[in-house]
Structure formats: C-alpha cells, structure tokens
Amino acid sequence: MRTYLLAAVGLLMIAPARVETDIAAACYTECEASTKSNPEFKACLARAADKADAALNTAYQKLQDAIGATAEEAEQKPDLQLSALKDAQKDWITYRDTNCTFEDELAFGGTAMGGVYSGCVCALSYERINDFQRIRSHVLFID
C-alpha cells in the first residue's frame, strides 16, 4: 500500500500545474459588481473582451513557442504544426465571432445587445486560452 501511495504522490508532483481563468469572474461578475448602469456595464464588458483578446494573443504566441521548442527537441521543423495551428485558430475565430453574434441576437434588439457580444467574446477567448494551456501541458508536456 505504501508503494502505491508513494507512486501516486510522485505522479502528482511531476504533473504540470494548470491554472484556469475564472471565466465568470473575468467576464461578468467583476463588471456586475463595479457598474451601476447598462452603458457602464457594456463598456466594462468591452474592456473585459479586449483584455481577454490580448491574453489570447499572448497564449497563442506561447503555444507557437512551445511547438517550436518541441520540434527543436525532436530535431524537426515545426512548419506543418504551426500552419495547422494557424488554420485552426482562423477557423476558431470565425466560430467565436459567429457564435457571439448569435448570442447577441438573443437580446432581440434590446439594450443588452453589444454587451452580450462582448461577454461572449471574453468567455470564449478564455476558454481558448485554457485549451492552449491543456495542449501545452498534456500534448506537448510543457509547463
């Protein structure tokens, strides 16, 4: 029994740490708590979406770097993998924007329009960041 326990503890110690963003807090809760009007709330959501987009760009670059480092370690060129990442990201951005337009339209022309779009962009961008972290940690074993 002790051997199994030591093995389990050893595996936990070498498992890469994974820190996920609290999407609800980053995209909604903070704006709900810090604003008093719909225009302020929508402006806050737009800033949150911009912040998430900037973080997504950083995470994208970090994944590109990880792919490059993994390829270098394997004495390979990462051209195919980086091209596939670029194509996947273009497709994902199309999905995100289309989905967020759909969600925004669920406001049926009400005052929430625009804010719903920004909140969606924020949330989906952080989900994508979490995807990139998962890929680095559990596919490339970096982090």
Sequence and secondary structure as in RCSB ss.txt:
>XXXX:A:sequence
MRTYLLAAVGLLMIAPARVETDIAAACYTECEASTKSNPEFKACLARAADKADAALNTAYQKLQDAIGATAEEAE
QKPDLQLSALKDAQKDWITYRDTNCTFEDELAFGGTAMGGVYSGCVCALSYERINDFQRIRSHVLFID
>XXXX:A:secstr
 HHHHHHHHHHHHHS       HHIIIIIHHHHH SSHHHHHHHHHHHHHHHHHHHHHHHHHHHHHHHHHHHHTT
   HHHHHHHHHHHHHHHHHHHHHHHHHHHTTTTSTTTTHHHHHHHHHHHHHHHHHHHHHHHHTS   
